[in-house]
Every structure is written in C-alpha cells, then in structure tokens.
Amino acid sequence: MTMQGNSVEIWHRPSCSNSRGALELLREAGIEPVIVDYIASPPDKARLRQAIADAGLTVREAIRSKEAEYAARGLADPTLSDDALLDAMVAAPILINRPFVFTPKGVRLCRPPETVLELLD
C-alpha cells in the first residue's frame, strides 16, 4: 500500500539530526510528507496535547529539557502541571521535542529517526 504524501506530516527542525534522519527515511520510502516548521508555526495547545497523547508519551517526555529555555522557565519543577508545561511549549516551541511524525498508522516522536519505520507499511 502506498501512502499519499499529504497523509504524512513531520514537525521538522532542519538543524536537528534526528529530524533530518526521519525525513530522509520517509523520502527513501517514497513518501514526501507535509513538512511543518513547528518553530515558525507552532501547534496550538490542543493539537500539541493530542500529538503527545497519540505518541504514547507524557508531556514531560515530549519536552526538550536540555534547552536553555527549559531552565530559564523553571520547568524542572516537578509540581508543574501538564497544562503549565504545554503552555510553555506553545509559547517557546523550541521546547517541543522533535521530530513528531503523523501517519495513518499513528504518531511517534522519532528519536531515534528509525522509529519512523514503525509508522510505515
């Protein structure tokens, strides 16, 4: 079964090797995904919450804790709610881990990039 390119989406960051790797694997599979620059066009809170849930992650697992912004915003505080973390991720999309890939088979945070293979037929 071949997937239509427009049924696959990647939240992409060109400077990220995991993101580049996942995109390359999609293209090797003959899929040209919709590429979303999530830094320039971040998802809204509801879409982000759904993507994280659909990928089987917690909000903490989907946040980039190594970013300077993480420490600057005090996000290591374990008492912070998922809502507070999601608000921070929408306000500063650099905090959203990448790449999220969406296909008809599901959603995954493709770290390592080979995780994307779980989403292909």
N, C-alpha and C positions, 0 to 999 in steps of 0.2 A: 504494500500500500504506500503510495507516495503522498506526502503531506503538501498541502498548499502553503506557500511561503507566508501568506498572510495569517495562517492559523498558528504561527510560531512567533513568539516575541522574546526579546532578550533585553534586560535592563543592563546596559553596557557602559563600561568606562574604558576608553581606548588605552589609557595608561596602565591598566591592570592586566597582568599576565594571565590570571585565571579567566578574566573576561575575554581577552583575545583568544585564549585557547578554546573556550567553549564555542565562541563564534566560528572559529576555524573548523571545529568538529561538526558543527551544524552544516557549514558550507560543504565540507567533504562528503556529507550525507545527502547532498543535493538540495539542501534547504536554505533559502535566502530569507532569514527572519526579518520581522519588523524590528528595527534597532531603535531603542528608546534611550536617549541620553537623559538618564534619570537625575543627573545633577542639574541640567538646564531645565528639565521638565519633570519635577518630582511627582510621584503619585500622591493622591490625597490620602488622608489618614485611613479611610475605609478600605481603599484599594491595597494599601500597604499592609494593613491588619489581615486582610483576606489572603494576600500573597504569602505572608509568613505562615498563616494557619494552613493553607493549602500545601505548603512545602514541608509541613510537619515539624516546624520549628517553634521555639519560644521567641518572644520579642528579643530577649537578651541574646539568643543565638544568632539573631539577624542583624545585630548592631556591631559596628566596627569599633571595638574597644581600644584598638591601637591608635586611632586618630587623635590628634591633639585636641580636637573639638570635644571628644568624649570626656577627657579630664577637665577641660575648661568649663564644661557644663555640669560637672559634678555627677556624671551619670553612673559612676561605680557604686553610688549609694544603693544598697540592697533594698531599702524601703521604698524606692521609687516604683510607682505603678507602671503597668504596661502602657497605660494612656500617656503618662508623662514621657516615657521613652519614645513612644510613637510620635508625640508632639515634637520632641527634639529631632527625630529622624526626618520629619517632614520639613521642619524649619531649617535643618542643616543636612541636606541629603547625602553629603559626604559620609555621614554616619550609617547609611544603608549599605549592608554588605552586598557583594556582587560576585558574579552575575546571577540574577534571578532569570530563569528561563521558563516560559509558559508554552505548553504544547497541549494538543488534545488528550495526551496521556497523563497530564498533570503538571505540577510546578516543582522545581527544585532550585535550591541555591547551589550552583555548580562550582563548588570548591571541594575537591579538585575539579578541573574542567571536564574530566572523563565522566563525571556524574551525569552530564547531559545525555550520555548514551542510554541511560535508564528511561529517557523520555522519547526515544526513537523506536520505530518499528523495525 
